Each structure stands twice: as structure tokens, then as C-alpha cells.
Amino acid sequence: MEYVGYVEPGGYDRVVSRGDPATREFLAFWLKDGRILAGMNVNVWDVTDPVRELVRSGRTVDPKALADPGAPLGEL
């Protein structure tokens, strides 16, 4: 499990998951006003750098695309 970014309790308005928590292989993203404040990966490899870039970028993302495992993180 790896966590990137920081969000205070209640400092977000949406949590978006990508993957299947039942299989213990998923990503979770904490958003505020469409911007990713933090991201966590659980048993998904080689995604820390793209998640870090999304957090640092401060740009808004489409939550549906973010939740879609078929959408490359680097293209969001």
C-alpha cells in the first residue's frame, strides 16, 4: 500500500475508487472540487509516479474516467 498527497479529515468532497476492493487490488482517490488531493494504491504496481503527478498537477479530472481501469492514469 502506498499513499501520495495529504487530505485532512473532512477536507474532501468525494472518494473515487478504481479497481475492485474485494480482490484487494485497487486505487482510491480523495477529491475536492474535482481536484485530486491524495491517492492510495493497494496491490497495484507501478502507479505511484502517475498518481503523484495527478496529485501535484492540481488539475481537475473526470471522476468517471478516474474510476475506469481502462483509462491510462497519465492521460487524465
Residue frames as a rotation matrix with the C-alpha (Angstrom) as fourth column:
MET 1
0.590 0.807 0.000 0.00
0.807 -0.590 0.000 0.00
0.000 0.000 -1.000 0.00
GLU 2
-0.661 -0.750 -0.021 1.29
0.749 -0.661 0.044 3.45
-0.047 0.014 0.999 -0.91
TYR 3
0.517 0.803 -0.298 -0.26
0.804 -0.574 -0.152 6.84
-0.293 -0.161 -0.942 -0.22
VAL 4
-0.608 -0.657 0.445 0.56
0.774 -0.615 0.150 10.09
0.175 0.436 0.883 -2.03
GLY 5
-0.292 0.476 0.830 -0.61
0.030 -0.862 0.506 13.58
0.956 0.173 0.237 -1.06
TYR 6
-0.902 0.067 -0.426 -2.48
0.429 0.040 -0.903 14.69
-0.044 -0.997 -0.065 2.01
VAL 7
-0.283 0.854 0.436 -6.05
-0.096 -0.478 0.873 15.45
0.954 0.206 0.217 2.90
GLU 8
-0.894 0.024 0.448 -7.41
-0.446 -0.142 -0.883 16.37
0.042 -0.990 0.138 6.30
PRO 9
-0.689 0.724 0.019 -10.46
0.691 0.664 -0.285 14.54
-0.219 -0.184 -0.958 7.64
GLY 10
0.301 0.918 -0.256 -13.46
0.677 -0.395 -0.621 16.18
-0.671 0.014 -0.741 6.01
GLY 11
-0.130 -0.459 -0.879 -11.22
-0.257 -0.841 0.477 18.10
-0.958 0.288 -0.008 3.60
TYR 12
-0.991 -0.133 -0.024 -12.57
-0.067 0.326 0.943 16.29
-0.118 0.936 -0.332 0.55
ASP 13
-0.242 0.966 -0.092 -15.95
-0.832 -0.255 -0.493 16.03
-0.499 -0.043 0.865 -1.10
ARG 14
0.779 0.487 -0.395 -15.58
-0.624 0.670 -0.402 12.74
0.069 0.560 0.826 -2.95
VAL 15
-0.231 -0.792 0.565 -13.69
-0.550 0.586 0.596 9.45
-0.803 -0.173 -0.571 -2.86
VAL 16
0.585 0.323 -0.743 -13.25
-0.808 0.308 -0.502 7.65
0.067 0.895 0.442 -6.17
SER 17
0.074 -0.558 0.827 -12.13
-0.344 0.764 0.546 4.02
-0.936 -0.325 -0.135 -6.31
ARG 18
0.330 -0.138 -0.934 -10.60
-0.930 0.120 -0.347 2.29
0.160 0.983 -0.089 -9.31
GLY 19
-0.688 -0.491 -0.534 -10.41
-0.399 0.871 -0.287 -1.50
0.606 0.016 -0.796 -9.36
ASP 20
0.352 0.838 -0.417 -12.05
-0.147 0.489 0.860 -3.96
0.925 -0.241 0.295 -7.01
PRO 21
-0.117 -0.399 0.909 -11.56
-0.939 -0.255 -0.232 -3.64
0.325 -0.881 -0.345 -3.24
ALA 22
0.784 0.470 0.407 -12.93
-0.581 0.785 0.213 -7.18
-0.220 -0.403 0.888 -2.85
THR 23
0.829 -0.540 -0.142 -9.81
0.362 0.713 -0.600 -8.50
0.426 0.447 0.787 -4.62
ARG 24
0.663 -0.557 -0.500 -7.58
0.348 -0.362 0.865 -6.17
-0.662 -0.748 -0.046 -2.58
GLU 25
-0.520 -0.745 0.418 -6.27
0.782 -0.218 0.584 -4.62
-0.344 0.630 0.696 -5.79
PHE 26
0.518 0.755 0.401 -7.50
0.833 -0.552 -0.038 -1.07
0.192 0.354 -0.915 -6.18
LEU 27
-0.756 -0.591 0.282 -6.70
0.515 -0.803 -0.302 2.63
0.405 -0.083 0.911 -6.16
ALA 28
0.350 0.835 -0.424 -8.53
0.934 -0.347 0.088 5.24
-0.074 -0.427 -0.901 -4.11
PHE 29
-0.620 -0.491 0.612 -8.51
0.578 -0.813 -0.067 8.99
0.531 0.312 0.788 -4.75
TRP 30
-0.001 0.566 -0.825 -9.69
0.855 -0.427 -0.294 11.80
-0.519 -0.705 -0.483 -2.46
LEU 31
-0.466 -0.082 0.881 -11.04
0.739 -0.583 0.337 14.78
0.486 0.808 0.332 -4.43
LYS 32
-0.116 0.470 -0.875 -12.13
0.583 -0.681 -0.443 18.31
-0.804 -0.561 -0.195 -3.64
ASP 33
0.410 0.388 -0.825 -13.85
-0.364 -0.760 -0.538 20.35
-0.836 0.521 -0.170 -6.36
GLY 34
0.994 0.089 -0.066 -12.69
-0.099 0.444 -0.890 17.81
-0.050 0.892 0.450 -8.97
ARG 35
0.268 -0.963 -0.034 -9.01
-0.726 -0.178 -0.664 18.02
0.633 0.202 -0.747 -8.00
ILE 36
0.616 -0.123 -0.778 -7.13
0.358 0.923 0.137 15.04
0.702 -0.363 0.613 -6.58
LEU 37
0.617 -0.360 0.700 -5.74
-0.722 -0.611 0.323 15.81
0.311 -0.705 -0.637 -3.13
ALA 38
-0.280 -0.674 0.684 -4.46
-0.820 0.538 0.195 12.32
-0.500 -0.506 -0.703 -2.33
GLY 39
0.456 0.382 -0.804 -4.26
-0.748 0.654 -0.113 8.86
0.482 0.653 0.584 -3.83
MET 40
-0.084 -0.431 0.899 -3.61
-0.787 0.582 0.206 5.39
-0.612 -0.690 -0.387 -2.46
ASN 41
0.118 0.112 -0.987 -2.77
-0.778 0.628 -0.022 2.18
0.617 0.770 0.161 -4.26
VAL 42
0.154 0.010 0.988 -3.32
-0.755 0.647 0.111 -1.25
-0.638 -0.763 0.107 -2.78
ASN 43
-0.076 -0.314 0.946 -1.52
0.166 0.932 0.322 -4.13
-0.983 0.182 -0.019 -4.53
VAL 44
0.915 0.210 0.344 -1.43
0.378 -0.148 -0.914 -2.28
-0.141 0.966 -0.215 -7.86
TRP 45
0.148 -0.983 -0.112 2.12
0.689 0.021 0.725 -1.95
-0.710 -0.184 0.680 -9.09
ASP 46
-0.647 -0.639 0.416 3.89
0.741 -0.398 0.541 0.81
-0.180 0.658 0.731 -10.99
VAL 47
0.210 0.772 0.600 1.27
0.779 -0.503 0.375 3.51
0.591 0.388 -0.707 -10.44
THR 48
0.255 -0.114 -0.960 2.88
0.845 -0.457 0.278 5.63
-0.471 -0.882 -0.020 -7.74
ASP 49
-0.766 -0.619 -0.174 4.53
0.451 -0.710 0.540 8.06
-0.458 0.335 0.823 -10.17
PRO 50
-0.635 0.583 0.507 1.35
0.376 -0.340 0.862 8.70
0.675 0.738 -0.003 -12.23
VAL 51
0.397 0.776 -0.490 -0.70
0.833 -0.080 0.547 9.09
0.385 -0.626 -0.678 -9.03
ARG 52
-0.100 -0.531 -0.842 1.88
0.773 -0.574 0.270 11.53
-0.627 -0.623 0.468 -7.65
GLU 53
-0.928 -0.256 0.272 1.74
0.373 -0.639 0.672 13.53
0.002 0.725 0.688 -10.89
LEU 54
-0.145 0.954 0.262 -2.07
0.572 -0.135 0.809 13.73
0.807 0.268 -0.527 -10.72
VAL 55
0.466 0.283 -0.838 -1.91
0.880 -0.247 0.406 14.97
-0.092 -0.927 -0.364 -7.12
ARG 56
-0.340 -0.736 -0.585 0.81
0.635 -0.639 0.434 17.53
-0.694 -0.224 0.685 -7.83
SER 57
-0.696 0.022 0.717 -0.77
0.667 -0.350 0.658 18.82
0.265 0.937 0.229 -11.04
GLY 58
-0.726 0.478 -0.495 -3.77
0.113 -0.627 -0.771 20.36
-0.679 -0.615 0.401 -9.29
ARG 59
-0.810 0.450 -0.375 -5.82
-0.536 -0.310 0.785 19.97
0.237 0.838 0.493 -12.47
THR 60
-0.010 0.894 0.448 -9.42
-0.819 0.250 -0.517 18.81
-0.574 -0.372 0.729 -12.42
VAL 61
-0.961 -0.250 -0.121 -10.22
-0.276 0.815 0.509 15.29
-0.029 0.522 -0.853 -13.55
ASP 62
-0.040 0.946 -0.322 -13.34
-0.796 0.164 0.582 13.49
0.603 0.280 0.747 -14.71
PRO 63
-0.215 -0.051 0.975 -14.30
-0.873 0.457 -0.169 11.16
-0.437 -0.888 -0.143 -11.82
LYS 64
0.810 0.542 0.222 -15.78
-0.376 0.771 -0.514 8.58
-0.450 0.333 0.829 -14.24
ALA 65
0.652 -0.658 -0.377 -12.52
-0.310 0.222 -0.924 8.41
0.692 0.720 -0.060 -16.19
LEU 66
-0.219 -0.750 0.623 -10.57
-0.909 -0.076 -0.411 8.25
0.356 -0.657 -0.665 -12.94
ALA 67
0.106 0.373 0.922 -12.62
-0.735 0.654 -0.180 5.24
-0.670 -0.658 0.344 -11.84
ASP 68
0.917 0.298 -0.267 -12.16
-0.395 0.575 -0.716 3.45
-0.060 0.762 0.645 -15.18
PRO 69
0.381 -0.820 0.427 -9.27
-0.018 0.456 0.890 0.94
-0.924 -0.347 0.159 -15.00
GLY 70
0.358 -0.196 0.913 -9.05
0.886 0.379 -0.267 1.09
-0.294 0.904 0.310 -18.80
ALA 71
0.913 -0.052 0.405 -8.25
0.110 -0.925 -0.365 4.82
0.393 0.377 -0.838 -18.82
PRO 72
0.062 -0.970 -0.236 -4.48
0.799 0.190 -0.571 5.37
0.598 -0.153 0.786 -18.51
LEU 73
0.486 0.113 -0.867 -3.68
0.785 -0.491 0.377 7.49
-0.383 -0.864 -0.327 -15.47
GLY 74
-0.488 -0.826 -0.283 -1.15
0.575 -0.548 0.607 9.51
-0.657 0.133 0.742 -17.44
GLU 75
-0.770 0.254 0.586 -3.87
0.493 -0.348 0.798 10.68
0.406 0.903 0.143 -19.81
LEU 76
0.193 0.902 -0.386 -6.31
0.967 -0.108 0.231 12.02
0.167 -0.417 -0.893 -17.23
